[in-house]
Structures are given as C-alpha cells and as structure tokens.
Amino acid sequence: MAGHRLDCHLGEHSPLGWLYRADAAVALLGVDYAACTAFHLAEYRLPGEPQLRQFRCFTSEQGVRREHAFDDIDLDDGDFSELGDEIDNEPFVRRGTVGAAACKWLPIRAAVDFAITWPPFRQRRLAGP
C-alpha cells in the first residue's frame, strides 16, 4: 500500500495495479461481477483522454487526519454485470462455494485484459460525454 499514489484511485499506481502486475486473482464470494472492482483498472488502460471527477481521501500523518482532494477518472461500474455475463464463459473463471456462498475465482490480469477488448465496455467509455 505504500506505493499507492494519492492521485490514483484504482489505476496503475494503486494496489489494484500492483495486483495486476503480481498476477494475483480476485475471489467473488457470494457476490456477482457488479462488485468486481478489478474491472476499473481496465478503464484506466483505455486509449484517449478520460472524463475526470474530483475524489477525496483521508490519510493519517503522525496521528493527524488529513483530507486530500484529487482529480481522477470518472469510474463507471454500470455495465459490470453484463461484462460478467460475458466473462463467465471464459475458461479462466473457476467456480465453487465457500460455506453456502457461490463463489468465482478469476485472475485479475485475464479479467482486465478481457474487459479492455469487450466491445460494449470500450464503446460505453470511448463514446465521450
């Protein structure tokens, strides 16, 4: 987490970017793809100039809480369920249960790379405001 730049919400300089580079996986425990935050990294990797919005976060420095404001990509999870319907057919998705919860396991790298190439994902974000 020490390398998480304050001006990068869920992109290359966040823990999500590090997990991608480390070839980590995500486990969706009792939730569907709408909750798969890993797909946001794909938004950062699309070509062009993304629409930005302001975010706020808090840090603790020597016991003092500090607020930071920064501009970053206006993230859009509105099609993650539909993206999941498509990705669910891929051989890299594994299914199982934990307790009574239906679960899915998928490599972050494969999920992000799939999202980038899925036409509706690209069209929704590259069409512009």
Protein Blocks (a to p, Z undefined) as FASTA:
>chain_A
ZZmcfklmklmkbmklmmmmnopacddehiafklmmklmmmmmmpgcjddddddddddde
ehiacddddddddddfklmmmmmmmmmmpmkbccddehjbccddddfklmmmmmmmmmkl
mmmmmnoZZ
